[in-house]
């Protein structure tokens, strides 16, 4: 894995898709931080400004100053986004 890779999972309590993403990252030994949007509409406002969505999970993957937000639901989209980082 790229040493400077940063992964942030925007999620909420009780979200099965969010849990699936976190489980996959854990299985792949990919460290990540979580932003819990449960009871925080202001965090959803941030997602809407950044990516045009209010749903979770959203996974931000970055290295250096280049970040990509994975807003599509499904592990196939996350896996495809992680490929360029050799993860």
C-alpha positions in Angstrom: 0.0 0.0 0.0 1.1 3.5 -0.7 2.6 4.9 2.5 1.0 8.3 2.4 -2.5 7.0 1.4 -5.3 8.6 3.4 -8.7 6.9 3.5 -11.8 8.5 5.2 -15.1 6.7 5.4 -18.1 8.9 5.9 -20.8 6.7 7.5 -23.7 6.5 9.9 -24.8 4.1 12.6 -26.9 1.2 11.3 -25.8 1.5 7.7 -25.1 -2.0 6.3 -23.2 -0.6 3.3 -21.0 1.5 5.5 -20.2 -1.5 7.6 -19.4 -3.5 4.5 -16.9 -0.8 3.4 -15.2 -0.7 6.8 -15.0 -4.5 7.0 -13.4 -4.7 3.5 -10.8 -2.0 4.4 -10.0 -3.8 7.6 -9.6 -7.2 5.8 -7.3 -5.5 3.3 -5.2 -3.9 6.2 -6.0 -0.4 4.9 -6.1 2.1 7.8 -9.0 4.6 7.6 -10.6 7.3 9.6 -14.4 7.6 10.1 -16.6 10.6 9.9 -19.9 9.7 11.6 -22.8 11.7 10.1 -25.3 10.2 12.5 -27.2 13.2 14.0 -24.9 15.6 12.1 -26.7 17.1 9.1 -23.9 19.7 8.8 -21.6 16.8 7.8 -24.1 15.8 5.1 -24.0 19.5 4.0 -20.3 19.1 3.5 -20.7 16.0 1.4 -23.3 17.8 -0.7 -20.9 20.7 -1.3 -17.9 18.4 -2.1 -19.6 15.6 -4.1 -23.2 16.6 -4.7 -24.5 13.7 -2.5 -26.0 13.5 1.0 -25.9 9.7 1.3 -23.3 7.5 2.9 -21.0 5.7 2.6 -18.7 8.1 0.9 -15.0 7.0 0.8 -12.4 9.7 0.3 -9.0 8.3 -0.9 -6.1 10.6 -1.2 -2.4 10.9 -1.5 -0.6 14.2 -1.1 -3.0 16.8 -2.3 -4.9 14.6 -4.7 -8.2 13.2 -3.4 -11.0 11.3 -4.9 -14.4 10.7 -3.4 -16.1 7.3 -4.1 -19.8 8.1 -3.9 -21.2 5.0 -5.6 -22.5 2.3 -3.4 -20.8 -1.1 -3.9 -17.4 -2.6 -3.1 -16.6 -2.8 -6.8 -16.4 1.0 -7.0 -14.1 1.2 -3.9 -11.9 -1.6 -5.3 -11.5 0.2 -8.6 -10.6 3.5 -6.8 -8.0 1.8 -4.7 -6.3 0.1 -7.7 -4.2 3.1 -8.9 -2.8 3.3 -5.3 -1.5 -0.3 -5.6 -3.6 -1.4 -2.6 
